[in-house]
Amino acid sequence: MIKILVFVTLILCITIFLCIFRAVKGPTAGDRLIAINVVGTKTIILILVVSFILHETYFIDVALVYALISFIASIVIAQYIKKWGEKKT
């Protein structure tokens, strides 16, 4: 079971780097925001998988706090993009 979880962790890390590449390279601000949200979600899953591998329950609290911060950051960035788009037109 541990080997499967380690494999899942490696796949998550690879896909996180691919999403970071899309966030940097994305053609629009919306694409970048979605890529950043996906990175946040994958990071939460990664923290939970590591918690399961190490048999440590306090990582679950860390993942919940990270999820709340990621959600609030997404809303703030979306509002900024909305105001920035209104100023351009």
N, C-alpha and C positions, 0 to 999 in steps of 0.2 A: 504494500500500500504506500509506503514511504517513497518508493521509486516512482510511482505514478504521480504523487504529489510534487516531487522534485521536478519531474518532466513538465507538469502543468505550470510550475513556477517559471521554468525556463521559457516555455511558450508565451506566458504572460509578459515576461520581460522583453522578449523579441517584439511582440505586438505593441507594447508600450513605446518602444523606440520607433516603430513604424508610425505610430500615431503622433509622436513628437515631430517626426520628419514632416508629416502632413500639416501639423500646426505651424511649423516654420515656413513651409513651402505653399500652404493653402492659398488659392487664388482670391478668396474673399474673407472678410472678417467673420462671417457666419460659419464658414468651413473651419476656420481656426478655432472658433468657440466650441464647435461640436467636437473637434479633435481633442481639445483640452478637457472637455467633459468626459470623453471616452478614456483619456489617460487617468483622470480622477477615479472613475469607476473601476478600471482595471487595477489601479493601485489599492483600492479598498479590498478587492478580491484577493490581491496578492498578500496583503496584510492578514487577511483571514486564513488563507492557506498556510502561511508561515505560522500563524497561531495554532493551527491544527497540527502541523508537523512538530512544533516544539512543545505541545501540550500546555500552553500558557493561555490563560483566559483573559488576562488584562489587555492583550492585543485587540480583543473585541471592542473594548472601550475606546481604544485608540482609533480603530476603524470607524466607529460611530462618530467620534469627534471630527475625524478627517472628512467624513461624509457631510456633516453639517457645514463645515468650513467650505468645502468644495461647492455645495449647493448655494451658499450665500455669495461666494465669489462668482459663480456663474450668473446669478441674478444681477450683480453689480456690473459685470462686464457686458451683459446683454443690454442693460440700461445705458451704459456708456456708448455702445455701438449704435443704439437707437438715437441718442442725442447727436452723435457724431454724424450719422447719416442724414439727420434733419438739417444740420448746419451746412452740409455740402450742397443740398438742393435749394 
